[in-house]
Amino acid sequence: MPKDTADAADPAKPVRRALGVVPATLLITGAGLLVTALAGVLAALNDIGDLAAVALILAGVALGLLLALWVSRRIASTLDALTAEAAALRALDISRPAPVESGLAELDRLGDGMRQMKHSFGIFGVYVPRDLVRQLVSAGSEIRLGGERRQVTVMFSDIKDFTTISESVEPEDLMRIMSGYFEVVTAELLHSQATIDKYIGDAVMAIWSAPRRDLAHAMHGCQGALRARLVGRELSERLVARGRPKLVTRFGLHTGPAVVGNVGSSDRMSYTAIGATVNLAARLEGLNKAYGTEILASDATVRGAGSNYVCRSVDLVQPKGTGGAVGIQELIGLATARAAEDEPLLADRALMARLPAWEEMIRCYRAAQFDAAAAALSDFGADEWDPLAAIYATRLEQFRQEPPGPDWTPLVAFDHK
């Protein structure tokens, strides 16, 4: 903006330019003294009857009043801006640090302090879940160790063959790759209302319905896993095109009770979830390796997610360290897209048409009706790319040749993570 135009838009700007940044108390005190002194002189001259002097003094008084008014308005507008900044800071809105330039030394120092505080909060915010901090600030309660029991959905993810990948890539390149990977995956999980609990090497742990309660946590967990898989695949394609290793992410989801809250010591706490639900979610992520799948979810998660999520039954399992049978399913995609952004998540229509045959195969297999299960698997029409179908084809062939005893159960117990 040209100098003349800027001065016309702000008549007080030449005064500020001449005065520089001065203490507000000096301006206010000076204006008050000026008004008082001129009023006294006015009274004296009024007795003499010098009308010209009276007019001059009145003009001086008016100028003093205008100066005092300008200072008060500058103070008021600056305080309004600082109040808005404080409110934004309380809500952890640090995206737009507004400049506070009043021309008054005390207020400008306060504005600088506010900007520095917002910068510090911005650094702090990348290390802790921002939604958690908002809730704690809103509650105004004392932060203590301990937690509360509630229903949550927990997700673990990791990258297939990450150890091999890390050995084939220079550490600096690996850091850049993983930073880009976590950036896109985390963004989708947060968009699906997750709380990122922690990063563990190449793994991510996310929670739904903590700290903020979410009645649709199972649905949002499935949505987050599907979207994270999508962006992970897109990133992997770009990396492969540049000669970088392929990244395949595997996910495990489970829904159940957990204790969520603060663990650690009085001077260093971590907000997390603890309990069998968390352990089982981690185990399900690891079972992807055994079944050749990418997203495994417990029956509890699938039930909670609703009918719009397309899944196929995988097995009845007892993962290492767990105390009972757990039904697990492969999360495939969405049945319908309710928004344009969901269209890439749609399940393959041809596969969906074949799923009834698959579920019939699973039903017959668990009932030890192996011939009928083999026929249903044939109707399903397994493909080369389907490791899970190959596993069942091998099982059924073995059981048809050597039928198991009457005490056979479809439960598969794993003695490794």
Sequence and secondary structure as in RCSB ss.txt:
>XXXX:A:sequence
MPKDTADAADPAKPVRRALGVVPATLLITGAGLLVTALAGVLAALNDIGDLAAVALILAGVALGLLLALWVSRRI
ASTLDALTAEAAALRALDISRPAPVESGLAELDRLGDGMRQMKHSFGIFGVYVPRDLVRQLVSAGSEIRLGGERR
QVTVMFSDIKDFTTISESVEPEDLMRIMSGYFEVVTAELLHSQATIDKYIGDAVMAIWSAPRRDLAHAMHGCQGA
LRARLVGRELSERLVARGRPKLVTRFGLHTGPAVVGNVGSSDRMSYTAIGATVNLAARLEGLNKAYGTEILASDA
TVRGAGSNYVCRSVDLVQPKGTGGAVGIQELIGLATARAAEDEPLLADRALMARLPAWEEMIRCYRAAQFDAAAA
ALSDFGADEWDPLAAIYATRLEQFRQEPPGPDWTPLVAFDHK
>XXXX:A:secstr
  HHHHHHH TTHHHHHHH SB HHHHHHHHHHHHHHHHHHHHHHHHHT HHHHHHHHHHHHHHHHHHHHHHHHH
HHHHHHHHHHHHHHHTT  S       SBHHHHHHHHHHHHHHHHHHHHHTTS HHHHHHHHHHT    SEEEEE
EEEEEEEEETTHHHHHHHS HHHHHHHHHHHHHHHHHHHHHTT EEEEEETTEEEEEESSSS  TTHHHHHHHHH
HHHHHHHHHHHHHHHHTT     EEEEEEEEEEEEEEEEETTEEEEEEESHHHHHHHHHHHHHHHHT SEEEEHH
HHHHH TTEEEEEEEEEE TT  S EEEEEEEEESS SSGGGGGGB  HHHHHHHHHHHHHHHHHHTT HHHHHH
HHHHHT  TT HHHHHHHHHHHHHHHS   TT  SEEE S  
